[in-house]
Amino acid sequence: MNEALRRAMLAARMTDRQLAERCGVDIKTVGRWITEAGRVPRARHRWAVCEALGEDEAVLWPAAAKKAIKVGPDREIVSVYPYRSSCPASLWRSLITKAERELTFAGYTNYFLWLEQARFGTALRRKAAQGCRVRFLVGHPESDLTRTREQDEDVALTLSTRIRVTLAELEKIKSQPGIDARFSSGHAHLSVFRFDDDMIVTPLLTHSVGHDAPTLHLRRYQDDGVFDRFATHVDELWKRGTPVWDEESNG
């Protein structure tokens, strides 16, 4: 039996029939994926399962992942999505849940996280209480750069409004030790989200909002690789950033 697949389905509370519908296959096919440990679905079906369950292919079908393993610098690229909106919310939730050391959200507004992740603030509190460092980098809602980008985006829900939503949500959880936030302008056209040794990177394109940005899922496998380059970039922005709260108000 494929125990990893069975456990992932239980964790996601997904039945055989629900998974079959998500992947466009017969329910009996899903049954064989579970009961026959050596059976490996076609690539498109493996990817659909991983997206539906928020799990990695290497966990569910390690043999298939080993055959496709990369050995060059691009081995740190796990997945590529043409739009951030096509990166499944279940993947974000899985990465947040698994993180133990660090959660860094360096999006210019980080607004979408509060919409797409149920009880996001509660999850952040719990992670920080368990010793995980939680950091937010956001743009300043009243900066010239924000106003310029608002003109570039030209959408009804303005950039400054989205930033203020994030600031209001962070205000509710700032008393939890381990949660911190800083203003920064250096990531205006590049969003980086880190979850221990996993990372989601979205370079923003001209006249596009965040959910239309191409998106990379990275995983750290080497020193000074693609992952480390982005991590160093964010750490430098953090050093240069200005606190959202003063030390007294943040406890």
N, C-alpha and C positions, 0 to 999 in steps of 0.2 A: 504494500500500500504506500502511496505517496503521502507520508505523514505531514510533510511541510505544507502541501497544498490543503490537506484536510484542516490543519490548524489555522492556516491563513483564512480559510472560508469561515471557520467558527469565530475567529477574531473579528471578521468583517460582518458577521451575522448574515451570511449569504448562503442561500440554499442552492442545491444542484440546478434546479430549474431557473432561478434568478441568474446564476452565472452563465447558464446556457443561453439565456436571452441576451445577456450583455455581450456574449462572444459570437452570437449568431450560429450556434451549433445545436444539435439534438441533445436532450438531457442525458441520453444513454452515453453519448460521447464524453460528457463531463464525468459520468460515473466511471468510465474506463480510465480517464485521467487520474482519478482518485485511487481506484482499486488495483491498477496495474502500474507498479512503481517504475518499470522500464519504459512505459509509453511516454513519448515526448510529442506534444502537439506541434502543429506547424507554427512557424515563426509568428505569423500574424495573430494566431490564436494565443500563443504564449504572451505576446505583448498586450493583447486585450485582457487576458486574465490578470496580468501584473497591474494594469491600469485599474481594473475593477476592484482588486483587493489591496492596492497600495503596497505591493510587495515586490521585491527584486526577482528577476529571472534566475539569478545565481542561487537564490534560496529555494525556489520552487523546482527548478530543473538545472541543477549544477552541471550535469554532463553537457547539456546543450550550451550553457554559458561558457564552459571550458573550451569547447570547440571554437567558439567565436571570440576567444580572449585576444585582446590587443596587447602588443608589446612595446609600441612606440609612445611618444608623448600624448597621443590622442587616447590612450587607454583610460585617462581620467574623465573622458566624456562618456557618461552613462547613457544619456538620451538627449535628443534635440527636438524641440517643438517650434513650429513656425510662428506660433502665437503663445503668449503666456496663458491666455484663456483656454488653450487646449492642453495645458499641463494639468492633470487631474487634481482636484481638491484633495482626493484621498492620498495622493503622494505627499502633499504638504503636511497633512495631518500625521501621516506615518513618520515623516522626518522629524516633526516637532515632538511626537510621542517618544521616539527612540533616543533623542538627544539627551546626553547626561552632563556634558561639560559646558557647552556653549550654544546659545541661540542668538544670532545677530541678524537684525532686520534693517538693512541699509537700502530701503526703497525711499524715494523722495517724499512719498506720502504714507506708504504702508496701509493705505485706506482699505484696500480690497481684503486684507487679512481679517479684519473685524466683520466683514460681510460674509466671507466664505467659510470661516472656521467657527463652528459652534462653540460657545463658551470659551472663546480665545483668551480672554483676560484671566479666567479661572485656570486655564492650562498653564499660562505664564506664571501665575502665582505659585502653582504647585511645583513647576520646574525650578523656580528660584528657591523655594523652600527646601528642595532636595539638593541644593548646592550648584545648580546650573547657572552660569552667568547669562543674563538676558540683557541685550543692548539694542537700542533703537537709534538710528541716524535718520533725521528728517530734515527737510528743507524748512527755512523760516517762512511762515505764511505772509509776512509783510516785506520780504526782500525784493529788490529790483529783479533778481533772477526769476523769482516765482512769478512776478507780473509779466515778465517777458515770455516765460513758458506758457502762461495762461493765454496770451495772445496767439502763441504758436499752436496750442491745442485747440482753442476756440470751441470749447464744449460747455454745456449748461452747468454741470457740476464742477465748479472751478477748482484749480489746484489748491488754492489757499483754503477753501472750504474742506477739502479732503484732508489736508494736513491738520486742520483744527479738529476734525472728527477723531483722528488718531491721538492728538494731544489730550482731548477730553477723555478718551478711553484710558490713556496712560495715567492721567491724573487719578483715576479710581484705584490704580494698583501700585502707585509709586511708593507707598509706605512699606511695601514688601522688600526687605533687603535682597540685593542681588539684581534688582531691576533698575536700569539707568537709561537715560536718553540724552542725546545731544543734537544741536542744530549743525548742519553742514551743507555747504553748497557744492562740494567736490564730487558728489555722485548724482548730479542733476540729470545726466544722460546715461547712467549706468546703475542698475539696481543689483545688489548682491545680498543674498540671504544664506546664512551659514547655519548648519545643524551638525555640530561636531566635525566629522570628516566628510560630510556631504554639503553641497552648495548648489543653489539655483541662481543663475546669472541672467539678467535681461538687459541687453543694450538697447536703449530707446532710439527710435528712428525719428526723423524730422516729421513734424505734423502728425505724430502718432501718440496715443496715450499708452499707459503701461500694459494694458491687457492685449494690445496689438503688437507688442515687442517680441522678436524672436527670443527663445529661451533655451538655456543649456542646463542640464543636470550634471554636475561634476561630482567626482569622488576622489579623495586624495589617495595617491598611490606612490608618490615620490617626492623628494625634496626639490624645491625650486621648480616645480612643475606648474601647470596651468592653475591648479587649485591654489597653490601657495602664492602665486603672483596676485591673484584677486584678494586673497586673505591679507597680504601685506598692504595692498591698496586700501582696504577697509580699515586696517589698524592705523594707518597713517592719517586717514580722515578722522578717525576717532580722537587721535591725539590733538588734531587741529580744531576739532569741534568745540562748540560752546555749550555748557550745560543748559538743559531745558529748565531744570529746577536748581535752586541754590541748595547747598548742603543742609541748611536748617530745615527747609520745607520738605526735604527728602529723608529726614530722619538721620 
